[in-house]
Every structure is written in structure tokens, then in C-alpha cells.
Amino acid sequence: MAFSAMQAWGATREGHVSLSALSSPIIFRGDETTAYRDPVAVYHEGWFWLYFTLVKIEPDKQVFSYTAWSKSRDLAFWTTPKIFTPRDQTLNYSSPGNVVRYGDEWILCLQTYPRPNKEKYGNETSRIWIRRSRDLENWSEPELLRVKGPDVSREQMGRMIDPYLLQDTTDLGKWWCFYKQNGVSMSWSRDLKTWTYAGRTAGGENACVIPDGDEYVLIHSPANGIGFKRSKDLKEWRDIGVLKLGQSDWPWAQGRLTGGFILDLRQDKRVGKALMFFHGSTYPESDKRGGFDNFASLGIAWSNDLTNWTWPGKTEKTP
């Protein structure tokens, strides 16, 4: 929905975000030449900053992936997406994992997804990176995350995508990076520069890990839907199930529902909910009409307990 500064400020003049005022679960809708994918968000000083993959199919059918941002006061009215990565098929910076506070700066993690020879997916040179910012808008040059260890060369790291950063809840000086390689792999660091590989667990793409009580919750993307796992130690995980939200009622998400990210604001009185951002594709990725590089849209849902979810327009008959 187009952004209006007057509307956005007015809707939250008391500082409270009214989720009941949202009229649609769709934030940005894809079309025949555009896809919005892999959303992540951060809430800072009353603004929701949303980062996501923006895919564009040019008139000559060339496909380019970018990372873009938009912001909102009320989750209903969003600024026009701003691309901040280069137009380069050998890079295709995309799939932001999350934005974290580290010292006096923000850290954004993301991937490169090279497709210079019209590959369907990112090739074997896909790697993961971080960028730094003081204002959430202007970002430093990318820094390679050497998550396999400092002695492993970039060429030997293997294909890896979809990074996510997490501060350890019991050792605040320790940071984890989750990423897609042989399931969900993980490494840890104390400075975001020198990393130690720590193992893997079965799981899909777009890992997102949040603390919940005395456990961690892992959200990931299986073939369809949003998968949930829980763990007390980040080593042993138990499956909770797969969430499909309102997919059965959403024409815009019939192909695949995926890319779930949770921004947990249950303790923030202005919001009071865990927000889930995700993307849905109108068609399956194998469909000739598209569904990967186009017709993918960003959506939103929310929850009090990470189990029962609500979205704009939800009805009792919707599973």
C-alpha cells in the first residue's frame, strides 16, 4: 500500500500500532515482472524497517536480484522500496537474514546469489556477507562471513545462502550464524570476523532463530509452509510442525508459502505481538508463468504465543 506520511503519523500518534486496522495481509504484491521475497524487519524508534529481496525481470528477460528496504509507522502504509545493492548478475545480493545491534552500529546479513548464465538458482559461488550501518539506511561495503573458519578459503567454503545472526542468551559475547548448507548449518564468533563451525541440523531455507522462554525457536522453510523446531541448547532440535497460515484462501500464495521471519515484539507495549513476515508465490516455481522471479508477494501475520496466528481478514473457517 502506498505510503502517506500524514496517515502513518496519524495512525500512531499515541505510539500504539493497531494491527486490527490492517485491511490486507499483503504488504507488497508481485506481478509478471516483479517478485518480493525473503522479508526481515527491525523496529527502531517507532519505525518498522523492512528489508527484502526485490527481483526484477527486465524487458529483454534478463533477471536481476537486489536487496531493498522500506519503512512504516503503522505496518499499513510503506515507503516506496529503495534498492541499495548493485545491478550485477554475478552478485545478486539478496535474502537478508536479519538486522542486529552490535556495539554502536547495525549489522545486516545477506547472501550473494550469482546467476550469470541464466541459472534457475544461485550457483556454487553463492556466499554470505554482512554490511554495517549507523542509520539503517546507508550501508557499508559487504564483508564475507568466513563461517567455516579463517583457514578455509572462499573457494573451499562451498555454496551457502540465507544467513541469520543470533546473540547467545547465556553468553552475550557469543554470536551465532545460521545458514543454508547441508540443512541448517551453524557457526559461532565473538567478533563477527573469526568463526568456528559448530555443526548442522535438518531443515530448510531462510532460518530464523529467536529465544522463547528457556528455549530457542527455529523457523525455516520446507517445500511448502513455515516449519518450526525448538531446542534448549541449539544442538538438539525437535520438530513442532509446519504452518501454512491462510494459504488455502490466498490466490497470491497458492504456489508456495515460505520465507518466514519473526520479529518478536510481545514485550513492546506499542505492538504487543510477535510479527511474522513471509512471502507467497502465486504459482509453483516449476510453473511456466513464473513464481520465483515474479508473482511473489510479501505478507504479514501475528501471534501472542508463536502457535496461534492471526492476519487481516482471517475467518473462523480458515485453518
VOBA-1610 file (N, C-alpha, C; in pm, whole numbers, padded with zeros to 5 digits, always signed):
BEGIN
Met+00084-00118+00000Met+00000+00000+00000Met+00088+00124+00000Ala+00050+00223-00079Ala+00131+00344-00090Ala+00141+00413+00045Phe+00252+00478+00066Phe+00281+00542+00195Phe+00232+00686+00194Ser+00167+00726+00302Ser+00130+00866+00324Ser+00183+00906+00459Ala+00273+01004+00462Ala+00333+01044+00589Ala+00226+01090+00688Met+00125+01164+00640Met+00021+01212+00730Met-00058+01095+00788Gln-00093+00997+00703Gln-00167+00881+00751Gln-00085+00801+00849Ala+00042+00780+00817Ala+00126+00697+00902Ala+00146+00759+01040Trp+00174+00888+01042Trp+00194+00955+01171Trp+00065+00960+01249Gly-00047+00986+01180Gly-00175+00995+01250Gly-00217+00863+01310Ala-00190+00752+01242Ala-00234+00622+01289Ala-00164+00583+01418Thr-00047+00642+01445Thr+00030+00601+01562Thr+00065+00720+01651Arg-00018+00823+01650Arg+00017+00943+01726Arg+00024+00915+01875Glu-00043+00808+01923Glu-00034+00771+02063Glu+00076+00669+02086Gly+00146+00631+01979Gly+00256+00536+01992Gly+00215+00391+01980His+00085+00363+01971His+00037+00225+01965His+00013+00185+01820Val+00053+00064+01784Val+00032+00011+01649Val-00094-00074+01651Ser-00193-00037+01573Ser-00321-00108+01570Ser-00323-00211+01458Leu-00297-00336+01493Leu-00297-00442+01392Leu-00437-00466+01337Ser-00539-00441+01417Ser-00676-00463+01371Ser-00715-00368+01259Ala-00636-00262+01241Ala-00666-00165+01135Ala-00614-00210+00999Leu-00532-00315+00995Leu-00479-00361+00867Leu-00589-00428+00786Ser-00597-00393+00659Ser-00705-00443+00574Ser-00665-00561+00488Ser-00536-00587+00474Ser-00489-00696+00388Ser-00361-00756+00446Pro-00342-00888+00431Pro-00215-00947+00474Pro-00099-00916+00381Ile-00126-00857+00264Ile-00022-00829+00165Ile+00042-00694+00193Ile+00174-00692+00201Ile+00250-00567+00214Ile+00289-00514+00077Phe+00358-00597-00002Phe+00393-00564-00140Phe+00353-00681-00228Arg+00281-00653-00336Arg+00232-00758-00426Arg+00318-00766-00551Gly+00365-00886-00583Gly+00442-00908-00704Gly+00353-00914-00827Asp+00417-00906-00944Asp+00343-00915-01069Asp+00426-00992-01171Glu+00395-00978-01299Glu+00461-01059-01402Glu+00609-01027-01419Thr+00653-00913-01371Thr+00795-00877-01385Thr+00864-00851-01252Thr+00795-00876-01141Thr+00849-00839-01011Thr+00819-00945-00906Ala+00916-00971-00821Ala+00896-01059-00706Ala+00951-00991-00581Tyr+00876-01003-00472Tyr+00919-00959-00340Tyr+00934-01084-00254Arg+01054-01104-00198Arg+01083-01228-00129Arg+01166-01202-00004Asp+01174-01302+00083Asp+01271-01307+00195Asp+01267-01184+00285Pro+01154-01150+00344Pro+01147-01029+00427Pro+01207-01049+00565Val+01270-00944+00616Val+01313-00937+00756Val+01284-00795+00804Ala+01270-00778+00936Ala+01230-00648+00987Ala+01301-00616+01116Val+01309-00486+01146Val+01358-00437+01274Val+01271-00318+01312Tyr+01246-00302+01441Tyr+01163-00193+01492Tyr+01251-00100+01574His+01260+00025+01531His+01352+00119+01596His+01292+00258+01597Glu+01280+00314+01718Glu+01231+00450+01737Glu+01098+00472+01666Gly+01008+00374+01678Gly+00874+00388+01623Gly+00859+00358+01476Trp+00969+00317+01412Trp+00965+00283+01270Trp+00989+00133+01251Phe+00910+00073+01164Phe+00937-00062+01116Phe+01020-00050+00988Trp+01138-00108+00992Trp+01224-00114+00873Trp+01214-00255+00817Leu+01175-00267+00691Leu+01158-00395+00625Leu+01263-00407+00514Tyr+01340-00516+00518Tyr+01441-00546+00417Tyr+01400-00674+00346Phe+01426-00682+00216Phe+01375-00796+00140Phe+01447-00807+00006Thr+01432-00922-00056Thr+01478-00943-00193Thr+01377-00882-00289Leu+01425-00804-00382Leu+01343-00748-00488Leu+01398-00797-00621Val+01320-00880-00690Val+01363-00937-00818Val+01292-00863-00931Lys+01368-00827-01032Lys+01312-00757-01147Lys+01348-00831-01276Ile+01248-00855-01359Ile+01269-00909-01493Ile+01264-00793-01591Glu+01375-00770-01659Glu+01385-00656-01749Glu+01318-00688-01883Pro+01292-00587-01966Pro+01222-00610-02094Pro+01287-00715-02182Asp+01420-00730-02175Asp+01487-00831-02257Asp+01493-00967-02186Lys+01417-00981-02076Lys+01403-01105-01998Lys+01522-01135-01907Gln+01618-01044-01900Gln+01725-01062-01802Gln+01668-01044-01662Val+01720-01124-01568Val+01669-01123-01431Val+01779-01074-01336Phe+01744-00977-01253Phe+01838-00924-01154Phe+01773-00927-01016Ser+01850-00968-00916Ser+01803-00966-00777Ser+01874-00855-00702Tyr+01800-00790-00615Tyr+01851-00680-00534Tyr+01807-00699-00389Thr+01869-00622-00300Thr+01816-00607-00166Thr+01763-00465-00155Ala+01643-00452-00099Ala+01577-00322-00088Ala+01522-00304+00052Trp+01487-00181+00086Trp+01423-00155+00215Trp+01304-00062+00197Ser+01213-00072+00292Ser+01101+00020+00303Ser+01074+00038+00451Lys+01005+00144+00489Lys+00975+00161+00630Lys+00832+00211+00649Ser+00783+00191+00772Ser+00643+00223+00803Ser+00630+00256+00950Arg+00533+00340+00982Arg+00500+00368+01121Arg+00394+00270+01175Asp+00308+00221+01085Asp+00189+00150+01130Asp+00166+00014+01064Leu+00259-00032+00980Leu+00251-00160+00908Leu+00149-00159+00795Ala+00080-00048+00775Ala-00018-00039+00667Ala+00034+00044+00551Phe+00099+00155+00581Phe+00149+00246+00478Phe+00302+00240+00477Trp+00358+00204+00361Trp+00501+00180+00348Trp+00562+00274+00246Thr+00686+00314+00271Thr+00757+00396+00173Thr+00788+00315+00048Thr+00808+00383-00062Thr+00847+00316-00187Thr+00978+00241-00165Pro+00985+00113-00202Pro+01109+00036-00180Pro+01231+00104-00241Lys+01340+00104-00165Lys+01465+00163-00211Lys+01570+00053-00225Ile+01619+00032-00344Ile+01725-00066-00371Ile+01859-00009-00326Phe+01940-00089-00258Phe+02073-00040-00216Phe+02185-00138-00248Thr+02162-00229-00340Thr+02268-00320-00387Thr+02280-00307-00539Pro+02395-00346-00596Pro+02420-00319-00738Pro+02343-00411-00833Arg+02328-00364-00955Arg+02269-00443-01064Arg+02383-00526-01123Asp+02393-00652-01080Asp+02507-00735-01120Asp+02469-00882-01101Gln+02455-00954-01212Gln+02414-01094-01204Gln+02522-01185-01147Thr+02645-01137-01139Thr+02749-01218-01075Thr+02747-01203-00923Leu+02664-01113-00874Leu+02650-01092-00729Leu+02507-01119-00683Asn+02410-01040-00734Asn+02270-01057-00694Asn+02255-01060-00542Tyr+02302-00957-00473Tyr+02285-00951-00328Tyr+02136-00960-00295Ser+02102-01047-00201Ser+01961-01075-00175Ser+01946-01151-00044Ser+01825-01194-00016Ser+01790-01274+00100Ser+01852-01222+00230Pro+01816-01100+00270Pro+01863-01054+00401Pro+01811-01147+00511Gly+01898-01176+00610Gly+01858-01270+00715Gly+01800-01203+00836Asn+01866-01098+00884Asn+01814-01013+00989Asn+01904-00894+01009Val+01860-00802+01093Val+01937-00684+01130Val+01953-00686+01281Val+02077-00679+01330Val+02103-00684+01474Val+02183-00563+01517Arg+02173-00532+01644Arg+02253-00425+01702Arg+02383-00484+01754Tyr+02495-00427+01712Tyr+02627-00475+01753Tyr+02712-00355+01788Gly+02735-00333+01918Gly+02806-00213+01959Gly+02726-00089+01926Asp+02787+00004+01853Asp+02718+00128+01817Asp+02673+00130+01672Glu+02658+00012+01612Glu+02614+00007+01474Glu+02516-00108+01452Trp+02452-00104+01338Trp+02362-00210+01295Trp+02437-00303+01200Ile+02404-00430+01207Ile+02462-00530+01118Ile+02349-00598+01041Leu+02360-00599+00911Leu+02268-00670+00823Leu+02342-00786+00759Cys+02286-00905+00763Cys+02346-01018+00691Cys+02263-01050+00568Leu+02329-01095+00462Leu+02263-01123+00336Leu+02351-01217+00254Gln+02304-01256+00137Gln+02376-01350+00052Gln+02410-01287-00083Thr+02505-01346-00153Thr+02515-01328-00297Thr+02455-01452-00362Tyr+02393-01431-00478Tyr+02316-01537-00544Tyr+02342-01530-00694Pro+02466-01558-00734Pro+02505-01538-00874Pro+02428-01627-00972Arg+02383-01565-01081Arg+02313-01636-01189Arg+02355-01577-01324Pro+02486-01571-01351Pro+02532-01500-01471Pro+02501-01573-01601Asn+02472-01703-01592Asn+02447-01781-01713Asn+02303-01830-01719Lys+02212-01747-01669Lys+02069-01776-01669Lys+02033-01900-01587Glu+02112-01926-01481Glu+02080-02037-01392Glu+01944-02013-01327Lys+01875-02121-01295Lys+01748-02109-01226Lys+01767-02057-01085Tyr+01873-02108-01017Tyr+01902-02068-00880Tyr+02047-02021-00871Gly+02084-01963-00757Gly+02220-01917-00737Gly+02320-02030-00752Asn+02433-02003-00817Asn+02529-02109-00847Asn+02618-02142-00727Glu+02721-02223-00750Glu+02807-02273-00642Glu+02893-02164-00578Thr+02896-02046-00637Thr+02974-01937-00577Thr+02890-01853-00481Ser+02767-01892-00453Ser+02683-01819-00358Ser+02749-01820-00220Arg+02760-01704-00157Arg+02823-01691-00025Arg+02740-01596+00062Ile+02780-01583+00190Ile+02705-01498+00282Ile+02794-01385+00334Trp+02731-01273+00371Trp+02802-01149+00397Trp+02733-01069+00508Ile+02802-00966+00559Ile+02740-00867+00644Ile+02771-00728+00589Arg+02683-00633+00623Arg+02707-00492+00597Arg+02674-00414+00725Arg+02735-00298+00741Arg+02724-00220+00864Arg+02658-00084+00835Ser+02587-00033+00938Ser+02518+00094+00921Ser+02504+00165+01055Arg+02495+00298+01050Arg+02465+00377+01170Arg+02320+00422+01171Asp+02251+00414+01055Asp+02118+00474+01046Asp+02012+00384+00982Leu+02047+00259+00952Leu+01956+00160+00892Leu+01924+00189+00746Glu+01981+00296+00692Glu+01954+00334+00554Glu+02077+00325+00466Asn+02189+00370+00517Asn+02314+00372+00440Asn+02405+00261+00493Trp+02454+00176+00403Trp+02524+00054+00443Trp+02665+00050+00386Ser+02757-00005+00466Ser+02898-00018+00426Ser+02914-00123+00317Glu+03035-00135+00268Glu+03065-00239+00170Glu+03052-00378+00236Pro+03012-00479+00160Pro+02993-00613+00217Pro+03123-00675+00268Glu+03112-00751+00377Glu+03224-00827+00433Glu+03187-00975+00431Leu+03273-01057+00373Leu+03247-01201+00363Leu+03246-01264+00502Leu+03146-01347+00529Leu+03141-01423+00653Leu+03212-01557+00630Arg+03329-01571+00688Arg+03407-01693+00672Arg+03365-01793+00781Val+03242-01840+00768Val+03181-01919+00875Val+03238-02061+00887Lys+03318-02104+00791Lys+03381-02235+00802Lys+03517-02229+00871Gly+03559-02105+00908Gly+03687-02087+00976Gly+03782-02003+00894Pro+03876-01933+00957Pro+03966-01842+00886Pro+04063-01912+00792Asp+04083-02042+00811Asp+04177-02114+00726Asp+04112-02176+00603Val+03981-02161+00592Val+03910-02216+00476Val+03892-02103+00375Ser+03944-02122+00256Ser+03938-02017+00154Ser+03795-01997+00105Arg+03772-01883+00045Arg+03640-01855-00011Arg+03598-01963-00111Glu+03694-02008-00191Glu+03663-02109-00293Glu+03626-02243-00231Gln+03679-02273-00113Gln+03655-02402-00049Gln+03536-02403+00047Met+03472-02288+00066Met+03364-02280+00163Met+03239-02355+00120Gly+03220-02373-00009Gly+03100-02438-00058Gly+02983-02341-00069Arg+02883-02382-00144Arg+02766-02297-00164Arg+02692-02278-00031Met+02662-02153+00003Met+02587-02125+00124Met+02502-02001+00101Ile+02380-02003+00156Ile+02286-01893+00138Ile+02212-01869+00269Asp+02130-01765+00272Asp+02034-01738+00380Asp+02097-01731+00519Pro+02183-01632+00545Pro+02242-01620+00679Pro+02144-01559+00779Tyr+02168-01588+00908Tyr+02090-01529+01017Tyr+02180-01519+01139Leu+02181-01403+01205Leu+02267-01380+01321Leu+02186-01382+01450Leu+02245-01444+01555Leu+02177-01455+01684Leu+02277-01439+01797Gln+02245-01351+01891Gln+02326-01337+02010Gln+02288-01445+02111Asp+02386-01515+02165Asp+02361-01621+02261Asp+02294-01561+02386Thr+02192-01629+02438Thr+02119-01573+02552Thr+02192-01591+02685Thr+02285-01686+02693Thr+02356-01710+02819Thr+02500-01658+02817Asp+02550-01628+02698Asp+02686-01575+02681Asp+02676-01462+02580Leu+02653-01340+02627Leu+02620-01229+02539Leu+02734-01187+02448Gly+02855-01233+02477Gly+02967-01204+02389Gly+02979-01300+02272Lys+02891-01397+02266Lys+02897-01500+02164Lys+02784-01481+02064Trp+02821-01487+01937Trp+02722-01472+01829Trp+02719-01598+01744Trp+02600-01634+01701Trp+02579-01749+01614Trp+02540-01701+01475Cys+02584-01775+01375Cys+02536-01753+01239Cys+02477-01884+01190Phe+02351-01880+01151Phe+02283-01993+01090Phe+02278-01967+00940Tyr+02292-02071+00860Tyr+02293-02053+00715Tyr+02256-02184+00648Lys+02208-02173+00524Lys+02165-02291+00449Lys+02285-02355+00381Gln+02327-02470+00434Gln+02428-02555+00372Gln+02416-02692+00436Asn+02380-02792+00358Asn+02357-02926+00413Asn+02255-02922+00528Gly+02139-02866+00498Gly+02042-02840+00602Gly+02068-02701+00659Val+02046-02685+00788Val+02077-02559+00855Val+02208-02576+00929Ser+02313-02512+00882Ser+02443-02517+00948Ser+02457-02399+01041Met+02552-02409+01137Met+02572-02300+01230Met+02719-02287+01268Ser+02760-02163+01290Ser+02895-02130+01333Ser+02884-02023+01441Trp+02991-02004+01519Trp+02987-01901+01623Trp+03113-01815+01619Ser+03099-01694+01676Ser+03209-01597+01675Ser+03194-01503+01794Arg+03305-01440+01832Arg+03300-01337+01935Arg+03327-01197+01880Asp+03350-01189+01750Asp+03375-01058+01691Asp+03315-01042+01552Leu+03237-01139+01508Leu+03175-01140+01376Leu+03277-01146+01262Lys+03401-01181+01299Lys+03507-01191+01198Lys+03570-01330+01197Thr+03605-01382+01313Thr+03665-01515+01322Thr+03558-01613+01369Trp+03532-01712+01285Trp+03420-01803+01308Trp+03468-01946+01330Thr+03391-02020+01409Thr+03415-02163+01432Thr+03290-02241+01392Tyr+03307-02336+01304Tyr+03194-02418+01261Tyr+03146-02505+01378Ala+03013-02517+01395Ala+02959-02585+01512Ala+02857-02694+01481Gly+02840-02729+01352Gly+02752-02840+01321Gly+02630-02798+01240Arg+02535-02888+01230Arg+02417-02866+01146Arg+02297-02940+01203Thr+02181-02904+01152Thr+02059-02978+01182Thr+01975-02983+01055Ala+01887-03081+01046Ala+01799-03091+00929Ala+01706-02970+00926Gly+01685-02916+00808Gly+01597-02801+00797Gly+01602-02741+00658Gly+01509-02650+00630Gly+01500-02587+00500Gly+01575-02456+00494Glu+01528-02368+00407Glu+01594-02240+00383Glu+01547-02136+00485Asn+01605-02016+00473Asn+01560-01897+00547Asn+01547-01921+00697Ala+01652-01974+00759Ala+01649-01996+00903Ala+01632-01865+00978Cys+01549-01869+01081Cys+01529-01757+01173Cys+01521-01819+01311Val+01599-01771+01407Val+01604-01831+01541Val+01579-01722+01645Ile+01481-01744+01733Ile+01451-01646+01837Ile+01440-01716+01972Pro+01477-01649+02080Pro+01457-01704+02214Pro+01309-01700+02250Asp+01263-01801+02324Asp+01126-01803+02373Asp+01125-01879+02505Gly+01118-01806+02616Gly+01130-01869+02746Gly+01269-01925+02764Asp+01276-02052+02802Asp+01407-02115+02820Asp+01448-02197+02698Glu+01388-02168+02582Glu+01418-02241+02460Glu+01449-02144+02346Tyr+01501-02202+02239Tyr+01514-02132+02113Tyr+01412-02190+02015Val+01356-02104+01931Val+01264-02148+01826Val+01331-02124+01692Leu+01340-02227+01611Leu+01395-02219+01476Leu+01280-02221+01377Ile+01273-02119+01295Ile+01175-02111+01188Ile+01250-02132+01057His+01201-02221+00973His+01270-02250+00847His+01168-02279+00739Ser+01215-02298+00617Ser+01127-02314+00502Ser+01140-02453+00441Pro+01045-02543+00467Pro+01041-02671+00397Pro+00989-02649+00255Ala+00945-02756+00188Ala+00898-02744+00050Ala+00782-02646+00038Asn+00693-02646+00137Asn+00583-02551+00142Asn+00547-02527+00287Gly+00519-02403+00320Gly+00485-02370+00457Gly+00605-02321+00536Ile+00582-02293+00662Ile+00684-02240+00752Ile+00703-02339+00866Gly+00821-02400+00872Gly+00849-02505+00969Gly+00898-02447+01101Phe+00865-02517+01211Phe+00906-02476+01345Phe+00979-02591+01414Lys+01090-02558+01481Lys+01163-02651+01566Lys+01193-02580+01697Arg+01218-02657+01804Arg+01256-02600+01933Arg+01377-02673+01989Ser+01457-02596+02068Ser+01577-02651+02129Ser+01610-02573+02255Lys+01673-02639+02350Lys+01722-02571+02469Lys+01871-02536+02459Asp+01940-02598+02363Asp+02085-02581+02358Asp+02141-02551+02219Leu+02055-02529+02119Leu+02096-02504+01981Leu+02163-02625+01916Lys+02154-02740+01981Lys+02215-02862+01926Lys+02109-02966+01894Glu+02028-02998+01992Glu+01922-03096+01973Glu+01790-03024+01947Trp+01731-03052+01832Trp+01608-02984+01792Trp+01493-03083+01779Arg+01376-03042+01818Arg+01257-03125+01799Arg+01159-03051+01707Asp+01099-03126+01615Asp+01004-03067+01520Asp+00873-03035+01590Ile+00820-02918+01560Ile+00692-02875+01615Ile+00581-02886+01511Gly+00615-02864+01386Gly+00514-02872+01281Gly+00539-02770+01172Val+00446-02763+01078Val+00456-02671+00965Val+00331-02585+00960Leu+00350-02456+00950Leu+00242-02358+00949Leu+00216-02310+00806Lys+00089-02304+00768Lys+00055-02257+00633Lys-00036-02135+00635Leu-00062-02082+00756Leu-00141-01960+00769Leu-00269-01969+00686Gly-00299-01867+00606Gly-00423-01866+00526Gly-00403-01907+00382Gln-00300-01985+00354Gln-00265-02017+00216Gln-00384-02072+00136Ser-00466-02154+00198Ser-00577-02215+00124Ser-00677-02111+00072Asp-00677-01992+00132Asp-00769-01885+00091Asp-00701-01773+00013Trp-00571-01784-00006Trp-00495-01675-00068Trp-00452-01712-00210Pro-00518-01660-00313Pro-00474-01687-00452Pro-00330-01647-00477Trp-00284-01544-00410Trp-00148-01492-00432Trp-00040-01579-00368Ala-00079-01681-00290Ala+00019-01769-00225Ala-00006-01916-00253Gln-00080-01947-00358Gln-00114-02086-00388Gln+00007-02169-00429Gly+00105-02106-00493Gly+00221-02181-00540Gly+00310-02228-00429Arg+00342-02138-00336Arg+00426-02172-00222Arg+00416-02061-00117Leu+00411-02100+00008Leu+00420-02008+00121Leu+00551-02037+00192Thr+00634-01935+00213Thr+00770-01964+00261Thr+00836-01836+00314Gly+00965-01847+00351Gly+01044-01731+00389Gly+00999-01663+00517Gly+00952-01740+00616Gly+00901-01680+00738Gly+01011-01618+00824Phe+00983-01499+00877Phe+01073-01429+00969Phe+00988-01374+01083Ile+01032-01395+01206Ile+00956-01346+01321Ile+01029-01232+01390Leu+00959-01121+01404Leu+01005-01007+01483Leu+00925-01010+01612Asp+00990-01050+01720Asp+00918-01073+01847Asp+00907-00943+01926Leu+00788-00884+01921Leu+00762-00759+01993Leu+00654-00779+02099Arg+00644-00900+02152Arg+00542-00927+02253Arg+00564-00846+02380Gln+00688-00809+02408Gln+00717-00732+02530Gln+00718-00581+02505Asp+00694-00540+02382Asp+00690-00398+02349Asp+00543-00353+02356Lys+00510-00263+02447Lys+00372-00222+02470Lys+00310-00153+02348Arg+00393-00101+02258Arg+00340-00036+02140Arg+00285-00135+02039Val+00332-00258+02044Val+00289-00360+01948Val+00227-00480+02021Gly+00301-00541+02113Gly+00248-00647+02196Gly+00226-00780+02127Lys+00285-00800+02011Lys+00268-00925+01936Lys+00401-00969+01877Ala+00409-01097+01844Ala+00515-01146+01758Ala+00466-01130+01614Leu+00541-01058+01532Leu+00502-01035+01393Leu+00575-01133+01303Met+00503-01195+01213Met+00566-01280+01113Met+00554-01215+00976Phe+00669-01199+00911Phe+00674-01154+00773Phe+00714-01275+00688Phe+00659-01287+00569Phe+00681-01405+00486Phe+00653-01368+00340His+00678-01461+00249His+00636-01436+00112His+00558-01554+00057Gly+00469-01522-00035Gly+00388-01624-00102Gly+00396-01606-00251Ser+00396-01719-00324Ser+00403-01717-00470Ser+00271-01761-00530Thr+00228-01691-00633Thr+00101-01725-00698Thr+00107-01863-00762Tyr+00221-01896-00821Tyr+00238-02022-00891Tyr+00355-02101-00833Pro+00358-02234-00851Pro+00477-02311-00811Pro+00599-02266-00891Glu+00716-02286-00834Glu+00838-02241-00902Glu+00859-02310-01036Ser+00800-02428-01056Ser+00814-02501-01182Ser+00715-02455-01288Asp+00621-02369-01253Asp+00517-02324-01345Asp+00578-02230-01450Lys+00539-02246-01575Lys+00593-02164-01683Lys+00555-02017-01668Arg+00449-01989-01594Arg+00408-01850-01574Arg+00497-01779-01473Gly+00575-01853-01400Gly+00664-01793-01301Gly+00626-01834-01160Gly+00685-01766-01064Gly+00659-01800-00924Gly+00784-01791-00840Phe+00897-01768-00907Phe+01023-01748-00835Phe+01076-01607-00861Asp+01091-01572-00988Asp+01140-01439-01024Asp+01026-01338-01041Asn+00904-01383-01029Asn+00789-01294-01041Asn+00672-01350-00959Phe+00565-01276-00953Phe+00443-01316-00882Phe+00469-01367-00739Ala+00561-01303-00670Ala+00584-01334-00528Ala+00557-01207-00448Ser+00483-01222-00339Ser+00436-01108-00260Ser+00474-01124-00113Leu+00492-01012-00044Leu+00523-01013+00098Leu+00394-01004+00180Gly+00389-01083+00289Gly+00272-01083+00374Gly+00307-01068+00521Ile+00203-01054+00605Ile+00221-01036+00748Ile+00115-01112+00826Ala+00154-01164+00943Ala+00063-01226+01038Ala+00119-01198+01177Trp+00042-01229+01283Trp+00091-01203+01418Trp+00035-01303+01518Ser+00102-01310+01635Ser+00069-01411+01734Ser+00104-01363+01874Asn+00035-01419+01974Asn+00069-01398+02114Asn+00164-01504+02167Asp+00160-01624+02105Asp+00227-01740+02163Asp+00313-01820+02065Leu+00331-01773+01944Leu+00408-01840+01838Leu+00341-01969+01791Thr+00219-01993+01835Thr+00145-02114+01795Thr+00019-02077+01719Asn-00059-01985+01773Asn-00184-01943+01711Asn-00162-01808+01642Trp-00192-01804+01513Trp-00159-01688+01432Trp-00285-01623+01373Thr-00279-01492+01360Thr-00388-01412+01305Thr-00334-01325+01193Trp-00421-01288+01100Trp-00383-01198+00990Trp-00506-01121+00947Pro-00488-01013+00873Pro-00603-00936+00828Pro-00697-01022+00743Gly-00825-01018+00777Gly-00923-01092+00700Gly-00939-01237+00741Lys-00871-01279+00848Lys-00884-01419+00891Lys-01028-01447+00934Thr-01078-01562+00895Thr-01211-01606+00936Thr-01200-01738+01010Glu-01305-01774+01080Glu-01304-01896+01160Glu-01284-02022+01077Lys-01329-02016+00951Lys-01318-02136+00868Lys-01178-02158+00816Thr-01091-02056+00825Thr-00956-02068+00774Thr-00871-02149+00871Pro-00808-02261+00828Pro-00729-02342+00920Pro-00603-02270+00963
//
